Amino acid sequence: IGVLQSLRQIADRYVILGEVRGDLIEINENTKTSLRNLSEFNFEDENEYLKVKDYYAIINNCNYVLAKMDTTISHNNERVMIDEYAALVGVRAWTYLQLAINHGKVPFYLNPITTVADSEKDYPKMDVTEIAAVMIPQLIPYVDYDLPVFTHRYAYPPLQLVLADYYLWSGDYANACATYLDFMTTHE
């Protein structure tokens, strides 16, 4: 639930960044300075739409839960937490994808940061292609899992679409096309 709440915090910014990047909004004299700057490709550190801290809060929460979650617990021969685990793998992958799309090379880590010493480490900076090389193999085993439903059917990003996006951004167009097509033909 905490990860979903964090996702909601960045949802509006995600949509607005996409619209500005796609030239789908018109800037005028009444436009907020932060949006005007995005539209004109003037990126200042304090822009409310570019707060990487919020993205890393999601990533670190996912890393923490993924490291601690016991996916071997079974009830009636079914793994109880595997769908939640798969959902968090997808959320972490989606969040890294958004960071890399919007910021280029970004610090990358898969273990939770729980100490000051962890936070002061020099993590490797990776771009979309480099992150895709790590995330694609992590996503593939979970693409067919059912994602948990809490308040909304699409509370989590569909894993197949996250995987397809990684294929697309890394230049693997054949796998991107096949994955998008498979999703479109097997889902409403």
ABEGO torsion letter per residue (X at the ends): XAAAAAAAAAAAAAAAAAAAAAGABBBBAABBAAAAAAAAGBBBAABAAABAAAAAAAAAAAAAAAAABBAABBBGGBBAAAAAAAAAAAAAAAAAAAAAAAAEBBBBBABBBABAAAAABBBBBBBAAAAAAAAAAAAAAAAABBBBBBABAAABBBAAAAAAAAAAAAGBAAAAAAAAAAAAAABX
